Amino acid sequence: DLLLTDLIMPGASGDTLYDEIASLSPGTRVLFMSGYAEDASGTGDGAAGRRRLLQKPFSAHTLVERVDATLR
């Protein structure tokens, strides 16, 4: 139901990962995480146009709230 992934990973991006998963399971929602402020303003095709970003660091409480909001 939900992909929780970092935007920047070795050898791949969270956007690319989401696009691959969404092609297999179109209803999958995504919540990206990032420690880089510049990632918050991304736009474009695929997941970037629907971006929900959780800025690092975050608390467990914030994570639960954002996961809940993303799944609604």
C-alpha positions, -999 to 999 in steps of 0.1 A, spaced: 0 0 0 28 24 8 64 29 -3 85 48 22 119 55 5 147 80 5 149 102 -26 187 98 -30 202 63 -28 234 48 -42 228 39 -78 191 49 -80 166 75 -70 134 72 -50 115 86 -80 128 57 -102 121 31 -76 85 45 -72 79 44 -110 90 8 -111 68 -2 -82 38 18 -95 41 0 -128 36 -33 -110 11 -20 -84 -5 12 -96 -24 19 -64 9 22 -44 13 55 -25 47 70 -18 62 90 10 97 102 3 124 110 29 153 133 24 180 151 44 186 175 15 165 207 15 167 211 -23 148 178 -28 117 194 -14 111 215 -45 113 189 -72 88 188 -100 83 168 -131 68 135 -143 63 103 -123 64 105 -86 80 140 -85 47 155 -96 29 139 -66 57 143 -41 50 140 -4 83 146 14 93 139 49 123 160 57 150 144 79 155 143 108 120 135 119 104 120 150 85 87 152 53 108 159 58 128 127 65 96 107 32 81 120 13 113 111 27 115 76 22 78 69 -14 81 80 -20 112 59 -4 96 28 -26 65 31 -58 86 33 
